[in-house]
């Protein structure tokens, strides 16, 4: 194992009991068995799922559109006619 690989590792400690902030080794083993992977891969899968849920999945943009950009979009996008709803989905008149 290279020095770089050792530097990129972290200590991981299982909790003595399952809680909102951690799991026991037994829970990790059960999860790994259900997933058909080893414990390390189960941890990676859990972290990947958490990252996809909590971290942005795209690069940040430059913020809100400027007025000139909005005008250009409105000019290029087809403008539909405004219509009003005259009846409900179930046949009741809304007039």
C-alpha positions in Angstrom: 0.0 0.0 0.0 1.5 3.4 -1.0 1.8 6.4 1.4 -0.8 8.3 -0.6 -3.3 5.5 -0.1 -2.7 5.5 3.6 -3.2 9.3 3.8 -6.6 9.0 2.0 -8.0 6.5 4.5 -10.0 7.3 7.6 -10.8 5.5 10.8 -14.3 4.1 10.9 -15.9 3.0 14.1 -19.2 1.3 14.4 -21.7 2.4 17.1 -22.4 0.3 20.1 -26.2 0.6 19.3 -28.1 1.7 16.2 -29.1 5.4 16.3 -30.0 8.2 14.0 -26.3 8.9 13.6 -24.8 5.5 13.2 -25.2 1.7 13.0 -23.7 -1.3 14.7 -21.4 -3.8 13.0 -24.2 -6.3 13.0 -26.4 -3.9 11.1 -23.7 -3.2 8.6 -23.1 -7.0 8.1 -26.8 -7.5 7.5 -27.0 -4.7 5.1 -24.0 -5.9 3.2 -25.5 -9.4 3.0 -28.8 -8.1 1.6 -27.0 -6.0 -1.0 -24.6 -8.9 -1.9 -21.5 -6.8 -1.2 -18.8 -6.6 1.6 -19.1 -4.1 4.5 -16.8 -1.6 2.9 -18.8 -1.5 -0.3 -22.1 -1.2 1.7 -20.6 1.9 3.4 -19.6 3.4 0.0 -23.1 2.7 -1.4 -24.7 4.4 1.6 -22.4 7.5 1.3 -23.1 7.7 -2.4 -26.8 7.7 -1.8 -26.5 10.3 0.8 -24.3 12.5 -1.4 -26.8 12.2 -4.3 -29.6 13.2 -1.9 -27.9 16.2 -0.2 -25.2 17.6 -2.6 -25.9 19.5 -5.8 -25.7 17.2 -8.8 -24.8 20.0 -11.2 -22.4 23.0 -11.4 -23.7 26.2 -10.0 -24.8 28.7 -12.6 -24.3 32.5 -12.8 -27.5 33.2 -10.8 -30.8 34.7 -12.0 -31.3 35.6 -15.7 -30.8 39.3 -16.6 -33.7 41.3 -18.1 -32.1 41.1 -21.6 -31.9 37.3 -21.4 -35.6 37.1 -20.3 -36.6 39.3 -23.2 -34.7 37.2 -25.6 -36.3 34.0 -24.3 -39.8 35.5 -24.6 -39.0 36.6 -28.1 -37.8 33.2 -29.2 -40.3 31.0 -27.3 -43.7 30.5 -28.9 -46.3 32.5 -27.1 -49.6 30.7 -26.6 -53.0 32.3 -26.2 -54.3 32.8 -22.7 -57.3 30.6 -22.1 -59.7 30.4 -19.2 -61.2 27.2 -17.7 -64.9 27.0 -18.2 -65.6 23.7 -16.6 -64.1 21.4 -14.0 -62.6 18.0 -14.6 -65.7 16.3 -13.3 -68.2 18.3 -15.3 -69.2 21.0 -12.7 -69.4 24.5 -14.2 -67.0 27.0 -12.8 -68.2 30.1 -14.6 
